[in-house]
Amino acid sequence: MKILSILLFLAVSAFGHSQEKYSIPSWEDWTDKEILSKIPQPIVTGYGNLSDSLFTKYGIPFYESSGEYFAIGSLADYYYWFIKRYNNLFIKPIEVYEYYYATSDSLNMAIFVQENYKGKHYPIPFKRVAEKLIERESASFVHEKRQDVNKEIYIHRDHPIYSTVGRSTGSSKPPSPKTSTPKKVGN
């Protein structure tokens, strides 16, 4: 009974110790080369016939897709391979991710996967990008509102009574075209 208790204690402490080392990466770590080595093996891998020799030569794993080999050194690399290999599991075309990948835009790579992946579980789990996505959407909303305001100002400038807008007329509204008369400015 003591031996069983000791074994159970060791198993629980080993499990707890392994849990402490592992943390789910966030979007900030998407291009970090060390993070991939600190997380468990991906659920989906794609080793090809040449993967072993490429690993021996370069020291990082290589996954195969349609005869091409992809160096997997970061989360960004892994998802680049995964999207190329399983592009049918994504709503938007791969070119969108490729653009963010080429520019090392970790935030938008993570958002692309989060928003466009149709599968149930991520092959490598990562922290969802909710806060940054909300910030981006609210910034976009503010930008759209600024464009609407600029559009309204542009419309007012084209209006025949634009020269009277903003002058003291006793009203916050511009005067109607029927009652106002254009005023000369200058000489």
C-alpha positions as CSV (number, residue, x, y, z in Angstrom):
1,M,0.0,0.0,0.0
2,K,2.9,2.3,0.8
3,I,4.5,1.6,-2.6
4,L,1.2,2.4,-4.3
5,S,0.9,5.7,-2.4
6,I,4.5,6.6,-3.2
7,L,4.0,5.9,-6.9
8,L,0.7,7.8,-7.0
9,F,2.4,10.8,-5.3
10,L,5.3,10.7,-7.8
11,A,2.9,10.5,-10.7
12,V,0.9,13.5,-9.5
13,S,3.9,15.6,-8.8
14,A,5.5,14.7,-12.2
15,F,2.2,15.6,-13.9
16,G,2.1,18.9,-11.9
17,H,5.7,19.6,-12.8
18,S,5.1,19.0,-16.5
19,Q,2.0,21.3,-16.3
20,E,4.1,24.2,-14.9
21,K,6.6,24.1,-17.8
22,Y,3.9,24.2,-20.4
23,S,2.0,27.4,-21.2
24,I,-0.3,28.1,-24.0
25,P,1.4,30.6,-26.4
26,S,-0.2,33.9,-27.1
27,W,-0.1,36.0,-30.3
28,E,3.0,37.9,-29.1
29,D,4.9,34.5,-29.3
30,W,3.7,33.7,-32.8
31,T,7.1,34.3,-34.5
32,D,9.2,33.4,-31.4
33,K,11.6,30.6,-32.3
34,E,11.9,29.3,-28.7
35,I,8.2,29.0,-27.9
36,L,7.6,26.0,-30.2
37,S,10.3,24.0,-28.4
38,K,8.5,24.6,-25.0
39,I,5.1,23.4,-26.0
40,P,4.0,19.7,-26.5
41,Q,4.2,18.1,-30.0
42,P,1.4,19.4,-32.3
43,I,-1.7,17.2,-32.7
44,V,-1.2,17.3,-36.5
45,T,2.2,16.8,-38.0
46,G,3.3,16.2,-41.6
47,Y,6.6,14.4,-41.8
48,G,7.7,13.4,-45.3
49,N,10.3,11.1,-46.7
50,L,13.0,13.8,-46.4
51,S,12.1,15.2,-43.0
52,D,14.6,13.2,-41.1
53,S,17.6,14.2,-43.3
54,L,16.5,17.8,-43.4
55,F,16.2,17.8,-39.6
56,T,19.7,16.3,-39.3
57,K,21.1,19.0,-41.6
58,Y,19.3,22.1,-40.2
59,G,18.3,21.1,-36.7
60,I,14.6,21.9,-37.0
61,P,11.7,19.8,-38.1
62,F,10.4,20.0,-41.7
63,Y,6.9,19.1,-42.7
64,E,5.8,18.1,-46.2
65,S,2.8,19.3,-48.1
66,S,2.3,18.5,-51.8
67,G,5.9,17.7,-52.3
68,E,7.1,21.0,-50.7
69,Y,9.0,21.0,-47.3
70,F,8.4,23.7,-44.8
71,A,10.8,24.5,-41.9
72,I,8.9,24.6,-38.7
73,G,10.7,26.9,-36.3
74,S,7.9,28.9,-34.9
75,L,4.1,28.9,-34.4
76,A,3.9,31.1,-37.5
77,D,5.8,28.5,-39.5
78,Y,3.7,25.7,-38.2
79,Y,0.4,27.4,-39.1
80,Y,1.8,28.5,-42.5
81,W,2.4,24.8,-43.3
82,F,-0.9,23.8,-41.7
83,I,-2.9,26.3,-43.8
84,K,-1.1,25.3,-47.0
85,R,-1.7,21.6,-46.2
86,Y,-5.3,21.9,-45.0
87,N,-6.5,25.0,-46.8
88,N,-10.0,23.5,-47.1
89,L,-10.4,24.1,-43.3
90,F,-10.1,27.9,-43.7
91,I,-12.7,30.3,-44.9
92,K,-10.4,33.0,-46.4
93,P,-7.7,32.2,-49.0
94,I,-4.2,31.4,-47.9
95,E,-2.8,34.5,-49.5
96,V,-4.2,36.6,-46.6
97,Y,-2.2,34.6,-44.1
98,E,0.9,34.6,-46.4
99,Y,0.8,38.4,-46.4
100,Y,0.9,38.5,-42.6
101,Y,3.5,35.8,-42.5
102,A,5.7,37.6,-45.0
103,T,5.5,40.8,-42.9
104,S,5.9,38.9,-39.5
105,D,2.6,40.4,-38.3
106,S,2.0,38.0,-35.4
107,L,-1.2,39.6,-34.3
108,N,-2.9,39.3,-37.7
109,M,-1.6,35.8,-38.3
110,A,-3.2,34.7,-35.0
111,I,-6.4,36.6,-35.8
112,F,-6.5,35.0,-39.2
113,V,-6.4,31.5,-37.7
114,Q,-8.8,32.3,-35.0
115,E,-11.4,33.8,-37.3
116,N,-11.1,31.6,-40.3
117,Y,-10.4,28.1,-39.0
118,K,-13.4,25.8,-39.4
119,G,-12.1,22.9,-37.3
120,K,-13.1,22.1,-33.7
121,H,-9.6,22.1,-32.1
122,Y,-6.5,24.0,-33.0
123,P,-3.6,21.6,-33.8
124,I,-1.4,23.8,-31.5
125,P,-3.5,25.6,-29.0
126,F,-2.9,29.3,-28.5
127,K,-4.5,32.0,-26.4
128,R,-7.3,33.7,-28.2
129,V,-6.8,37.2,-29.4
130,A,-10.0,38.7,-28.1
131,E,-8.7,41.9,-26.5
132,K,-6.6,42.9,-29.5
133,L,-9.4,42.0,-31.9
134,I,-11.8,44.2,-30.0
135,E,-9.3,47.1,-30.0
136,R,-8.8,46.7,-33.7
137,E,-12.5,46.6,-34.4
138,S,-13.1,49.7,-32.3
139,A,-10.3,51.5,-34.0
140,S,-11.8,50.5,-37.3
141,F,-15.2,51.8,-36.1
142,V,-13.7,55.1,-35.1
143,H,-11.9,55.4,-38.5
144,E,-15.2,54.7,-40.3
145,K,-16.9,57.4,-38.2
146,R,-14.2,59.8,-39.1
147,Q,-14.7,59.1,-42.8
148,D,-18.5,59.6,-42.3
149,V,-17.8,63.0,-40.7
150,N,-15.4,64.0,-43.5
151,K,-18.0,62.9,-46.0
152,E,-20.6,65.1,-44.4
153,I,-18.2,68.1,-44.3
154,Y,-17.5,67.5,-48.0
155,I,-21.2,67.5,-48.8
156,H,-21.6,70.8,-46.9
157,R,-18.8,72.4,-48.9
158,D,-20.6,71.5,-52.1
159,H,-23.9,72.9,-50.8
160,P,-24.8,76.4,-52.2
161,I,-25.1,77.8,-48.7
162,Y,-21.6,76.6,-47.6
163,S,-20.4,80.3,-47.3
164,T,-22.9,80.9,-44.5
165,V,-22.3,77.7,-42.5
166,G,-20.3,78.3,-39.3
167,R,-21.2,82.0,-39.2
168,S,-23.2,83.4,-36.4
169,T,-26.8,82.9,-37.5
170,G,-28.4,82.4,-34.1
171,S,-29.1,78.8,-34.9
172,S,-26.9,75.6,-34.9
173,K,-28.4,74.6,-38.2
174,P,-27.3,76.2,-41.5
175,P,-29.9,78.5,-42.9
176,S,-32.2,77.1,-45.6
177,P,-31.3,78.0,-49.2
178,K,-34.6,79.9,-49.7
179,T,-34.0,82.5,-46.9
180,S,-30.3,83.0,-47.2
181,T,-28.5,85.3,-49.6
182,P,-24.9,84.7,-50.6
183,K,-22.5,87.1,-49.0
184,K,-19.4,88.5,-50.6
185,V,-16.2,87.9,-48.9
186,G,-13.3,90.3,-49.3
187,N,-13.5,93.4,-51.6
